[in-house]
């Protein structure tokens, strides 16, 4: 067979494969879909998964089976999802923990968070805010940095080592060239109690948990950790205004194993967007303090790739890398 004939056969096979994928997507789904949640029941990720699953399942006429696989910062569930068949019947509710911080910092993680997954839709961001006790004589980031340099050191609280709130503090420490001592808490409620009492002077945490204390003057808002200002606190500037590229919000998104046919990914994206536009979903996202996204596969993949070097740099600077 000559080269021209070989090329013709190859082209025909490619066309047939593409037509097959389109036909599969038109029929999809023909059975229940499993959605792995790498965190426990009742977590923010679990709440999002069940809301999305109920809505999308109703649209498809198929059940979404939520399977909680918590442990190791989300990497146990992430590994199960990476090993699943790439036929669109196993998905994962990925987060910045399971698909950035965990794989970069923990030993024994068996998957690549970029290469082994096909992003479908980023559901939402969980913006955090930097707050200080009123005894800190600073009302903005510049004044805060000047104060810490003058004092020589300041303790800050987080929800635990390796969390986005911890890494945000370490990133600020490096960017601003200041001394900050991390005080990790097992329970964020205790951390909030201690900063309100003045036991610690600064922390980063999600807006809904600290907004009431800001509104009553028990804490001062200094800056938000997102790249852009957040709607619920539009007058609070971003740290990125001073340090471009600073963005430490926690995100939640739905993914499939790598190699899942693109027509199926696109069909899932459309259905998830439809679910996100329901009044119930909007209400629940707002109640969780989340900022809805809805970006599609290509944008989601690009966002993850762009963010990985920043997470890696911060993890190494924080000394939380374990492999």
FILO-220978 format. One record per residue (C-alpha): residue in one letter; x, y, z. Coordinates in steps of 0.2 Angstrom, whole numbers, plus 5000, padded with zeros to 4 digits. Layout:
% residues N
+--------+------+------+------+
! residu !    u !    v !    w !
+--------+------+------+------+
!      a !    X !    Y !    Z !
...
+--------+------+------+------+
% end
This chain:
% residues 323
+--------+------+------+------+
! residu !    u !    v !    w !
+--------+------+------+------+
!      x ! 5000 ! 5000 ! 5000 !
!      x ! 5008 ! 5017 ! 4995 !
!      x ! 5009 ! 5032 ! 5006 !
!      x ! 4994 ! 5041 ! 4999 !
!      x ! 4983 ! 5026 ! 5002 !
!      x ! 4990 ! 5024 ! 5020 !
!      x ! 4986 ! 5042 ! 5023 !
!      x ! 4968 ! 5040 ! 5016 !
!      x ! 4965 ! 5025 ! 5028 !
!      x ! 4972 ! 5034 ! 5043 !
!      x ! 4960 ! 5049 ! 5039 !
!      x ! 4946 ! 5038 ! 5037 !
!      x ! 4949 ! 5029 ! 5053 !
!      x ! 4951 ! 5046 ! 5062 !
!      x ! 4934 ! 5052 ! 5055 !
!      x ! 4926 ! 5036 ! 5060 !
!      x ! 4932 ! 5038 ! 5078 !
!      x ! 4926 ! 5056 ! 5079 !
!      x ! 4909 ! 5051 ! 5072 !
!      x ! 4909 ! 5037 ! 5085 !
!      x ! 4913 ! 5049 ! 5099 !
!      x ! 4899 ! 5061 ! 5093 !
!      x ! 4886 ! 5046 ! 5093 !
!      x ! 4892 ! 5041 ! 5110 !
!      x ! 4889 ! 5058 ! 5117 !
!      x ! 4872 ! 5059 ! 5109 !
!      x ! 4867 ! 5043 ! 5118 !
!      x ! 4876 ! 5048 ! 5134 !
!      x ! 4872 ! 5044 ! 5148 !
!      x ! 4864 ! 5027 ! 5147 !
!      x ! 4867 ! 5022 ! 5165 !
!      x ! 4871 ! 5031 ! 5182 !
!      x ! 4886 ! 5042 ! 5184 !
!      x ! 4897 ! 5041 ! 5199 !
!      x ! 4904 ! 5057 ! 5206 !
!      x ! 4918 ! 5055 ! 5218 !
!      x ! 4920 ! 5068 ! 5232 !
!      x ! 4938 ! 5067 ! 5240 !
!      x ! 4931 ! 5074 ! 5256 !
!      x ! 4918 ! 5069 ! 5269 !
!      x ! 4900 ! 5071 ! 5270 !
!      x ! 4894 ! 5088 ! 5274 !
!      x ! 4910 ! 5097 ! 5268 !
!      x ! 4908 ! 5111 ! 5255 !
!      x ! 4914 ! 5100 ! 5241 !
!      x ! 4901 ! 5087 ! 5246 !
!      x ! 4887 ! 5100 ! 5247 !
!      x ! 4892 ! 5106 ! 5230 !
!      x ! 4892 ! 5088 ! 5223 !
!      x ! 4875 ! 5084 ! 5229 !
!      x ! 4867 ! 5100 ! 5222 !
!      x ! 4875 ! 5098 ! 5205 !
!      x ! 4872 ! 5079 ! 5205 !
!      x ! 4853 ! 5081 ! 5209 !
!      x ! 4851 ! 5094 ! 5195 !
!      x ! 4861 ! 5086 ! 5182 !
!      x ! 4854 ! 5069 ! 5185 !
!      x ! 4837 ! 5075 ! 5183 !
!      x ! 4841 ! 5083 ! 5167 !
!      x ! 4849 ! 5067 ! 5160 !
!      x ! 4836 ! 5056 ! 5168 !
!      x ! 4850 ! 5046 ! 5176 !
!      x ! 4856 ! 5045 ! 5194 !
!      x ! 4871 ! 5054 ! 5200 !
!      x ! 4879 ! 5042 ! 5214 !
!      x ! 4889 ! 5053 ! 5226 !
!      x ! 4904 ! 5043 ! 5233 !
!      x ! 4914 ! 5051 ! 5247 !
!      x ! 4932 ! 5046 ! 5248 !
!      x ! 4940 ! 5057 ! 5261 !
!      x ! 4958 ! 5057 ! 5267 !
!      x ! 4976 ! 5063 ! 5263 !
!      x ! 4970 ! 5080 ! 5258 !
!      x ! 4959 ! 5074 ! 5245 !
!      x ! 4972 ! 5063 ! 5236 !
!      x ! 4964 ! 5047 ! 5240 !
!      x ! 4948 ! 5051 ! 5230 !
!      x ! 4959 ! 5059 ! 5217 !
!      x ! 4968 ! 5043 ! 5214 !
!      x ! 4953 ! 5033 ! 5213 !
!      x ! 4946 ! 5045 ! 5200 !
!      x ! 4962 ! 5045 ! 5190 !
!      x ! 4961 ! 5026 ! 5189 !
!      x ! 4943 ! 5026 ! 5183 !
!      x ! 4938 ! 5022 ! 5165 !
!      x ! 4937 ! 5037 ! 5154 !
!      x ! 4920 ! 5034 ! 5147 !
!      x ! 4911 ! 5049 ! 5156 !
!      x ! 4903 ! 5038 ! 5170 !
!      x ! 4916 ! 5042 ! 5184 !
!      x ! 4919 ! 5060 ! 5188 !
!      x ! 4927 ! 5069 ! 5203 !
!      x ! 4923 ! 5085 ! 5212 !
!      x ! 4941 ! 5091 ! 5212 !
!      x ! 4948 ! 5105 ! 5223 !
!      x ! 4964 ! 5115 ! 5225 !
!      x ! 4968 ! 5103 ! 5239 !
!      x ! 4966 ! 5087 ! 5228 !
!      x ! 4972 ! 5094 ! 5212 !
!      x ! 4986 ! 5106 ! 5218 !
!      x ! 4992 ! 5107 ! 5236 !
!      x ! 4990 ! 5088 ! 5240 !
!      x ! 5000 ! 5081 ! 5224 !
!      x ! 5013 ! 5094 ! 5226 !
!      x ! 5016 ! 5092 ! 5245 !
!      x ! 5012 ! 5074 ! 5250 !
!      x ! 5022 ! 5058 ! 5248 !
!      x ! 5014 ! 5043 ! 5238 !
!      x ! 5002 ! 5053 ! 5227 !
!      x ! 5000 ! 5042 ! 5212 !
!      x ! 4992 ! 5054 ! 5200 !
!      x ! 4997 ! 5069 ! 5190 !
!      x ! 4983 ! 5082 ! 5193 !
!      x ! 4985 ! 5090 ! 5176 !
!      x ! 4990 ! 5075 ! 5164 !
!      x ! 4978 ! 5063 ! 5172 !
!      x ! 4962 ! 5073 ! 5171 !
!      x ! 4950 ! 5082 ! 5159 !
!      x ! 4943 ! 5097 ! 5167 !
!      x ! 4925 ! 5100 ! 5164 !
!      x ! 4918 ! 5115 ! 5174 !
!      x ! 4925 ! 5125 ! 5188 !
!      x ! 4910 ! 5128 ! 5199 !
!      x ! 4916 ! 5141 ! 5211 !
!      x ! 4930 ! 5150 ! 5220 !
!      x ! 4930 ! 5152 ! 5239 !
!      x ! 4938 ! 5169 ! 5242 !
!      x ! 4948 ! 5172 ! 5258 !
!      x ! 4951 ! 5188 ! 5267 !
!      x ! 4966 ! 5194 ! 5278 !
!      x ! 4960 ! 5201 ! 5295 !
!      x ! 4969 ! 5208 ! 5310 !
!      x ! 4964 ! 5211 ! 5328 !
!      x ! 4959 ! 5229 ! 5331 !
!      x ! 4975 ! 5231 ! 5342 !
!      x ! 4986 ! 5230 ! 5326 !
!      x ! 4988 ! 5249 ! 5320 !
!      x ! 4985 ! 5246 ! 5302 !
!      x ! 4970 ! 5249 ! 5291 !
!      x ! 4978 ! 5243 ! 5274 !
!      x ! 4992 ! 5232 ! 5268 !
!      x ! 5005 ! 5245 ! 5267 !
!      x ! 5002 ! 5250 ! 5285 !
!      x ! 5002 ! 5231 ! 5290 !
!      x ! 5019 ! 5228 ! 5282 !
!      x ! 5027 ! 5243 ! 5290 !
!      x ! 5020 ! 5238 ! 5307 !
!      x ! 5027 ! 5220 ! 5306 !
!      x ! 5044 ! 5226 ! 5300 !
!      x ! 5044 ! 5238 ! 5315 !
!      x ! 5039 ! 5224 ! 5327 !
!      x ! 5050 ! 5211 ! 5319 !
!      x ! 5038 ! 5197 ! 5319 !
!      x ! 5019 ! 5194 ! 5320 !
!      x ! 5009 ! 5177 ! 5323 !
!      x ! 4996 ! 5172 ! 5311 !
!      x ! 4983 ! 5159 ! 5312 !
!      x ! 4976 ! 5146 ! 5299 !
!      x ! 4965 ! 5132 ! 5298 !
!      x ! 4980 ! 5120 ! 5297 !
!      x ! 4997 ! 5117 ! 5289 !
!      x ! 4996 ! 5116 ! 5270 !
!      x ! 4979 ! 5124 ! 5269 !
!      x ! 4976 ! 5138 ! 5256 !
!      x ! 4975 ! 5150 ! 5271 !
!      x ! 4992 ! 5144 ! 5278 !
!      x ! 5000 ! 5146 ! 5261 !
!      x ! 4993 ! 5163 ! 5258 !
!      x ! 5002 ! 5169 ! 5274 !
!      x ! 5018 ! 5161 ! 5268 !
!      x ! 5017 ! 5169 ! 5251 !
!      x ! 5014 ! 5186 ! 5259 !
!      x ! 5029 ! 5183 ! 5270 !
!      x ! 5040 ! 5180 ! 5255 !
!      x ! 5033 ! 5194 ! 5244 !
!      x ! 5033 ! 5207 ! 5258 !
!      x ! 5050 ! 5202 ! 5266 !
!      x ! 5042 ! 5201 ! 5283 !
!      x ! 5043 ! 5189 ! 5298 !
!      x ! 5027 ! 5180 ! 5301 !
!      x ! 5025 ! 5165 ! 5312 !
!      x ! 5012 ! 5152 ! 5307 !
!      x ! 5000 ! 5146 ! 5321 !
!      x ! 4990 ! 5131 ! 5314 !
!      x ! 4974 ! 5126 ! 5322 !
!      x ! 4965 ! 5110 ! 5320 !
!      x ! 4948 ! 5118 ! 5322 !
!      x ! 4945 ! 5135 ! 5313 !
!      x ! 4932 ! 5140 ! 5326 !
!      x ! 4945 ! 5141 ! 5339 !
!      x ! 4957 ! 5151 ! 5328 !
!      x ! 4943 ! 5163 ! 5325 !
!      x ! 4940 ! 5164 ! 5344 !
!      x ! 4958 ! 5167 ! 5347 !
!      x ! 4960 ! 5181 ! 5334 !
!      x ! 4944 ! 5190 ! 5341 !
!      x ! 4951 ! 5189 ! 5358 !
!      x ! 4968 ! 5195 ! 5352 !
!      x ! 4978 ! 5179 ! 5356 !
!      x ! 4984 ! 5179 ! 5338 !
!      x ! 4984 ! 5195 ! 5328 !
!      x ! 4981 ! 5190 ! 5310 !
!      x ! 4973 ! 5176 ! 5299 !
!      x ! 4967 ! 5172 ! 5282 !
!      x ! 4950 ! 5164 ! 5281 !
!      x ! 4934 ! 5163 ! 5270 !
!      x ! 4924 ! 5178 ! 5270 !
!      x ! 4907 ! 5171 ! 5278 !
!      x ! 4916 ! 5165 ! 5293 !
!      x ! 4923 ! 5182 ! 5298 !
!      x ! 4912 ! 5195 ! 5290 !
!      x ! 4901 ! 5196 ! 5306 !
!      x ! 4916 ! 5201 ! 5316 !
!      x ! 4922 ! 5214 ! 5303 !
!      x ! 4904 ! 5221 ! 5303 !
!      x ! 4904 ! 5223 ! 5322 !
!      x ! 4922 ! 5230 ! 5323 !
!      x ! 4929 ! 5215 ! 5332 !
!      x ! 4941 ! 5212 ! 5317 !
!      x ! 4948 ! 5223 ! 5303 !
!      x ! 4948 ! 5219 ! 5285 !
!      x ! 4965 ! 5222 ! 5277 !
!      x ! 4964 ! 5214 ! 5260 !
!      x ! 4957 ! 5199 ! 5250 !
!      x ! 4967 ! 5185 ! 5243 !
!      x ! 4958 ! 5184 ! 5226 !
!      x ! 4965 ! 5192 ! 5210 !
!      x ! 4950 ! 5203 ! 5209 !
!      x ! 4939 ! 5212 ! 5222 !
!      x ! 4924 ! 5201 ! 5229 !
!      x ! 4906 ! 5207 ! 5227 !
!      x ! 4902 ! 5205 ! 5246 !
!      x ! 4916 ! 5217 ! 5251 !
!      x ! 4919 ! 5228 ! 5236 !
!      x ! 4929 ! 5241 ! 5246 !
!      x ! 4942 ! 5229 ! 5252 !
!      x ! 4957 ! 5229 ! 5240 !
!      x ! 4966 ! 5214 ! 5234 !
!      x ! 4984 ! 5209 ! 5239 !
!      x ! 4987 ! 5207 ! 5220 !
!      x ! 4986 ! 5226 ! 5219 !
!      x ! 5002 ! 5227 ! 5228 !
!      x ! 5009 ! 5210 ! 5223 !
!      x ! 5003 ! 5205 ! 5205 !
!      x ! 4999 ! 5187 ! 5203 !
!      x ! 4994 ! 5184 ! 5221 !
!      x ! 4979 ! 5173 ! 5221 !
!      x ! 4975 ! 5161 ! 5235 !
!      x ! 4957 ! 5157 ! 5233 !
!      x ! 4951 ! 5139 ! 5235 !
!      x ! 4942 ! 5132 ! 5220 !
!      x ! 4930 ! 5118 ! 5216 !
!      x ! 4927 ! 5110 ! 5200 !
!      x ! 4921 ! 5094 ! 5191 !
!      x ! 4933 ! 5083 ! 5181 !
!      x ! 4934 ! 5067 ! 5172 !
!      x ! 4948 ! 5055 ! 5169 !
!      x ! 4960 ! 5060 ! 5155 !
!      x ! 4955 ! 5054 ! 5138 !
!      x ! 4936 ! 5056 ! 5141 !
!      x ! 4929 ! 5061 ! 5124 !
!      x ! 4927 ! 5079 ! 5121 !
!      x ! 4909 ! 5078 ! 5115 !
!      x ! 4904 ! 5070 ! 5132 !
!      x ! 4914 ! 5084 ! 5142 !
!      x ! 4905 ! 5097 ! 5132 !
!      x ! 4888 ! 5089 ! 5136 !
!      x ! 4892 ! 5088 ! 5154 !
!      x ! 4898 ! 5106 ! 5154 !
!      x ! 4882 ! 5112 ! 5147 !
!      x ! 4871 ! 5102 ! 5159 !
!      x ! 4882 ! 5109 ! 5174 !
!      x ! 4880 ! 5127 ! 5168 !
!      x ! 4861 ! 5124 ! 5168 !
!      x ! 4861 ! 5117 ! 5185 !
!      x ! 4872 ! 5132 ! 5191 !
!      x ! 4859 ! 5144 ! 5185 !
!      x ! 4845 ! 5137 ! 5196 !
!      x ! 4839 ! 5148 ! 5210 !
!      x ! 4842 ! 5134 ! 5223 !
!      x ! 4860 ! 5132 ! 5217 !
!      x ! 4863 ! 5151 ! 5217 !
!      x ! 4856 ! 5152 ! 5234 !
!      x ! 4867 ! 5138 ! 5241 !
!      x ! 4883 ! 5144 ! 5233 !
!      x ! 4880 ! 5161 ! 5241 !
!      x ! 4876 ! 5153 ! 5258 !
!      x ! 4893 ! 5144 ! 5257 !
!      x ! 4902 ! 5160 ! 5253 !
!      x ! 4907 ! 5154 ! 5236 !
!      x ! 4909 ! 5165 ! 5220 !
!      x ! 4901 ! 5156 ! 5205 !
!      x ! 4912 ! 5152 ! 5190 !
!      x ! 4906 ! 5141 ! 5177 !
!      x ! 4921 ! 5142 ! 5165 !
!      x ! 4922 ! 5127 ! 5153 !
!      x ! 4935 ! 5114 ! 5150 !
!      x ! 4948 ! 5124 ! 5140 !
!      x ! 4948 ! 5139 ! 5152 !
!      x ! 4948 ! 5127 ! 5167 !
!      x ! 4963 ! 5117 ! 5161 !
!      x ! 4973 ! 5133 ! 5157 !
!      x ! 4969 ! 5140 ! 5175 !
!      x ! 4975 ! 5125 ! 5183 !
!      x ! 4991 ! 5124 ! 5173 !
!      x ! 4995 ! 5143 ! 5176 !
!      x ! 4992 ! 5141 ! 5195 !
!      x ! 5003 ! 5125 ! 5198 !
!      x ! 5020 ! 5134 ! 5198 !
!      x ! 5014 ! 5147 ! 5210 !
!      x ! 5008 ! 5133 ! 5222 !
!      x ! 5024 ! 5124 ! 5220 !
!      x ! 5034 ! 5139 ! 5224 !
!      x ! 5024 ! 5143 ! 5239 !
!      x ! 5024 ! 5126 ! 5246 !
!      x ! 5043 ! 5125 ! 5245 !
!      x ! 5045 ! 5142 ! 5253 !
!      x ! 5033 ! 5137 ! 5267 !
!      x ! 5043 ! 5121 ! 5270 !
!      x ! 5027 ! 5110 ! 5269 !
!      x ! 5033 ! 5099 ! 5255 !
!      x ! 5035 ! 5081 ! 5261 !
!      x ! 5042 ! 5073 ! 5246 !
+--------+------+------+------+
% end
